[in-house]
Amino acid sequence: MKYRRLTKEQLEEMHEEFIHFLAAQSIDKKEWDDIKNTQPHVAEQEIDVFSDLVWEGVLNKAEYLEHISAQSMNLFHTGEKEMSLISIIIGNKEIDITTTEGYKWLQDNLLDESVKLFTATKAYGEFPNEDKFKIIESGAVITKGQLYQYFENLVELGN
């Protein structure tokens, strides 16, 4: 497997797509049930191939990723050749930016000495989607990029 198997819940949500995937391989319901019962390892392989195809499609479309914890916010823009990062670290342990109050504090106190803002870019390795996947597996989520764009505008204003 290139990525990871979809969870049971994800597979259930993609039931129709999985049926089409099997049908494209000329596997009908009766044959699929037979494969599951008599060749479970083959069934597992089919699920793995389907999972990789789903992940590949999702990662191809993922343009922004966010990984936010109590004292840090890592915002990624996944370009064609490289990934850009805006990282914000809060040095005040009493502030939790995952809460509404904490995020409001951050917006109001961006120039506070406890707030550190960094930017970076990094070229992808041989397989860009694998780089994106590693970030997702570490806890990031795919977003539409509003936070990235908000802070990108602030960084540009500061330059």
Phi, psi and omega in degrees: 000142179275323182244244174215158180294141174297149178290165178303319180295317179296318178297320178297320178295331184257025183308311182297317180296323180293321177300317179294322177300312179295318181298325178295340177258014181060038177249115178266179184301316181300314181294321179297315178299320178296315179299314180301321184279323186257336181223067184302329179294326177291319177299317179299318180297319179296319178295320179296316179297315178299316180301314179298320179297318179296311180301317180301316178296316180296313183293327177298328182269344184291116180255330181229141176230146178227135173231109185240131174232183186305316183243012178212154178222118177246117185245124185245138169245121185263097179280187183288317185251340183211167179247134177255144182233136165243120183241130179237126181238130180259122181277349181269109184293346179279347180263130177239103185285359174278352177261159179300316181295317181295319179293320177299318178302315180300313180301321183279343188232033181303332181268002178298144182295342179277354181259122177245132180237128180233151171231151179202160171229151180216131176291148177291160169283199183298328183235095183307320182295329177292324176296316178297317183299319179301321179292319178296316180295336178277358175123359180285158176237153177279133181227180177271353172093013182299316180295316179302311182295322178300309182286331176298318177297320178295319179296317180295322177295327181284345181268000000 
